[in-house]
Amino acid sequence: MSIRVFKGDALLVHTTALHSVYVDAFCAPPWNEDDEKAEEFVSRLPVNVRRPGFTAALAFAGSEVIGFATAWTTVAPFPNDRCYPQAAAGLGVDRTVDWLCGAREIDELAVRSSARGTGLAGELLEAVTEDAPDGRSWLLTSVRSTRAMSFYRSQGWTQATHPSPDGKGIVVFLGPRHPARSLAAQPL
C-alpha cells in the first residue's frame, strides 16, 4: 500500500476511483447516502481542486484506490452553505473566525470497507494535515456516527462543539496540533 498526495487538478484523473470508494464508504450505515450524493461529491471536485490550499491523499493497493482524504484552507468570511452554519452556531462568531478561517479543513475521508481497521484512515488524515498552517486543521462529522466520533478522538482530535447526542447535528473537531484545542469546551 502507498499514499500519494495531490495538490491540484492532477487528482481529477482518479475521479472514477474516488466515486467508487465514496459509494463503498458512505452508501452503507450509518451514512446511508445514495449514488446521487456520490455524484455530487464527484461533481464538486473540479471546483474543489482550485480552492486555496487544496490537498488530497489517495491510498493505493497496487493500482487500485482504496481510500482518500480531501482538504483545503477555509476562507474568510466563513462559508454559509452546506453544514457551515451549524458549525458557526456551535462555536460562535469569534471562535469560528479565529479557529477555523485560514485553517486546513478536512472535507472528506473515505476508506473501502475491505481496508477498514488497518490504520489507513489515520494515515490519510495525517497526510492531508501534516503541513496545515500553524498546525491548524479541523473537520465536521455527524453525531449519528459514533464510530467516526470515536475514530477522530483516537487520532488525537478534540471535539469543539457538543450538539445533542440524540439529534442529527454535526460536530466540529480540531486537529491534534491546532493551537485552540485546549480552549475547546469539554462535554459535561
C-alpha positions as CSV (number, residue, x, y, z in Angstrom):
1,M,0.0,0.0,0.0
2,S,1.2,3.5,-0.8
3,I,-0.2,7.0,-0.2
4,R,0.2,9.8,-2.7
5,V,-0.5,13.4,-2.0
6,F,-2.1,15.7,-4.7
7,K,-2.1,19.5,-4.6
8,G,-4.3,20.4,-7.6
9,D,-6.2,19.1,-10.6
10,A,-3.9,16.1,-11.1
11,L,-6.4,14.4,-8.7
12,L,-9.1,14.5,-11.4
13,V,-7.7,11.6,-13.3
14,H,-8.8,9.5,-10.4
15,T,-12.4,10.7,-10.4
16,T,-14.0,7.3,-11.2
17,A,-12.0,5.6,-8.5
18,L,-12.9,8.3,-5.9
19,H,-16.6,7.8,-6.8
20,S,-16.3,4.1,-6.2
21,V,-14.6,4.5,-2.8
22,Y,-17.1,7.1,-1.8
23,V,-20.0,4.7,-2.6
24,D,-18.3,1.9,-0.7
25,A,-17.7,4.2,2.3
26,F,-20.9,6.2,2.5
27,C,-23.8,4.3,1.0
28,A,-23.9,1.9,3.9
29,P,-24.9,2.6,7.5
30,P,-24.6,4.9,9.4
31,W,-24.4,7.3,6.5
32,N,-26.9,5.6,4.2
33,E,-26.2,8.0,1.3
34,D,-27.3,7.2,-2.2
35,D,-25.4,7.3,-5.5
36,E,-26.7,10.9,-6.0
37,K,-24.5,12.1,-3.1
38,A,-21.5,10.3,-4.6
39,E,-22.2,12.1,-7.9
40,E,-22.5,15.4,-6.1
41,F,-19.1,14.8,-4.5
42,V,-17.5,14.0,-7.8
43,S,-19.2,17.0,-9.5
44,R,-17.7,19.3,-6.8
45,L,-14.1,18.0,-7.4
46,P,-13.2,20.3,-10.4
47,V,-14.1,23.3,-8.2
48,N,-12.6,22.0,-5.0
49,V,-9.2,21.3,-6.6
50,R,-8.9,25.0,-7.3
51,R,-9.6,26.0,-3.7
52,P,-6.7,27.7,-1.7
53,G,-4.6,25.1,0.0
54,F,-6.3,22.1,-1.7
55,T,-4.7,18.9,-0.7
56,A,-5.8,15.3,-1.3
57,A,-4.2,12.0,-0.3
58,L,-5.0,8.8,-2.1
59,A,-4.2,5.3,-0.8
60,F,-3.3,2.7,-3.4
61,A,-3.1,-1.1,-3.2
62,G,-1.2,-1.7,-6.4
63,S,-3.1,0.4,-8.9
64,E,-6.4,0.3,-7.1
65,V,-7.5,3.4,-5.0
66,I,-8.7,2.0,-1.6
67,G,-9.1,5.3,0.3
68,F,-8.8,9.1,0.1
69,A,-8.9,12.3,2.0
70,T,-9.5,15.8,0.6
71,A,-8.9,19.1,2.3
72,W,-8.4,22.8,1.7
73,T,-7.9,26.1,3.5
74,T,-11.1,27.6,5.0
75,V,-11.7,31.0,3.6
76,A,-12.9,34.2,5.3
77,P,-15.6,35.2,5.5
78,F,-16.7,31.8,6.8
79,P,-18.9,30.0,4.3
80,N,-22.6,29.8,4.8
81,D,-23.6,26.8,2.7
82,R,-23.7,23.1,3.4
83,C,-23.1,22.4,7.2
84,Y,-21.1,25.6,7.8
85,P,-23.9,27.4,9.6
86,Q,-24.2,24.6,12.2
87,A,-20.5,24.8,12.9
88,A,-20.6,28.6,13.3
89,A,-23.7,28.4,15.6
90,G,-21.9,25.8,17.8
91,L,-18.7,27.8,18.1
92,G,-20.0,31.4,17.9
93,V,-18.7,34.1,15.5
94,D,-15.4,34.9,17.2
95,R,-14.2,31.3,17.6
96,T,-15.4,30.4,14.1
97,V,-13.2,33.1,12.6
98,D,-10.3,32.6,15.0
99,W,-10.2,28.8,15.0
100,L,-11.5,27.8,11.5
101,C,-10.8,30.5,9.0
102,G,-7.3,30.1,7.5
103,A,-7.1,26.5,8.9
104,R,-6.9,23.3,6.9
105,E,-10.5,21.9,6.6
106,I,-10.9,18.2,6.0
107,D,-13.8,17.8,3.5
108,E,-13.9,14.0,3.1
109,L,-12.2,10.9,4.4
110,A,-13.2,7.6,2.9
111,V,-11.8,4.1,3.1
112,R,-13.1,1.0,1.3
113,S,-14.8,-1.4,3.7
114,S,-12.1,-4.1,3.0
115,A,-9.4,-1.7,4.2
116,R,-11.1,-0.6,7.4
117,G,-9.3,-1.3,10.7
118,T,-5.9,-1.2,9.1
119,G,-4.8,2.2,10.2
120,L,-5.3,3.6,6.7
121,A,-7.8,6.3,7.6
122,G,-5.4,7.7,10.2
123,E,-2.6,7.7,7.7
124,L,-4.7,9.6,5.1
125,L,-5.8,12.1,7.7
126,E,-2.2,12.7,8.7
127,A,-1.2,13.1,5.0
128,V,-3.6,15.9,4.4
129,T,-2.9,17.7,7.7
130,E,0.8,17.4,8.2
131,D,1.5,20.7,6.6
132,A,-1.6,22.5,7.9
133,P,-0.9,26.2,8.6
134,D,0.5,26.5,12.1
135,G,-0.9,23.0,12.8
136,R,-4.5,24.4,12.4
137,S,-6.8,21.7,11.0
138,W,-10.4,20.9,11.6
139,L,-13.3,18.9,10.3
140,L,-17.0,18.2,10.7
141,T,-18.7,14.9,11.3
142,S,-22.2,13.8,12.3
143,V,-23.1,12.7,15.9
144,R,-25.1,9.8,14.3
145,S,-21.8,8.1,13.6
146,T,-20.4,7.0,16.9
147,R,-17.7,5.1,15.0
148,A,-16.5,8.3,13.3
149,M,-16.6,10.3,16.6
150,S,-14.6,7.6,18.3
151,F,-12.1,7.4,15.4
152,Y,-11.3,11.1,15.5
153,R,-10.9,11.1,19.3
154,S,-8.5,8.1,19.0
155,Q,-6.4,10.1,16.4
156,G,-6.0,12.9,19.0
157,W,-8.7,15.2,17.6
158,T,-10.6,17.4,20.1
159,Q,-14.3,17.8,19.9
160,A,-15.1,21.5,20.0
161,T,-18.9,21.5,19.7
162,H,-21.4,19.3,21.6
163,P,-24.8,19.0,20.0
164,S,-27.4,16.8,21.4
165,P,-26.3,13.1,21.1
166,D,-29.8,12.2,20.2
167,G,-30.0,14.7,17.4
168,K,-28.7,14.8,13.9
169,G,-26.3,17.6,14.4
170,I,-22.7,18.0,13.3
171,V,-19.7,18.2,15.4
172,V,-16.6,20.3,14.9
173,F,-13.3,18.6,15.7
174,L,-9.9,20.4,16.0
175,G,-6.8,18.6,14.9
176,P,-4.1,17.3,17.3
177,R,-1.8,20.3,16.6
178,H,-4.5,23.0,16.5
179,P,-3.4,25.7,19.0
180,A,-7.0,26.3,20.2
181,R,-7.7,22.7,21.1
182,S,-7.1,23.3,24.8
183,L,-9.7,26.1,24.6
184,A,-12.5,23.9,23.4
185,A,-15.3,23.3,25.8
186,Q,-15.3,19.8,27.2
187,P,-18.6,17.8,27.5
188,L,-20.4,17.8,30.8
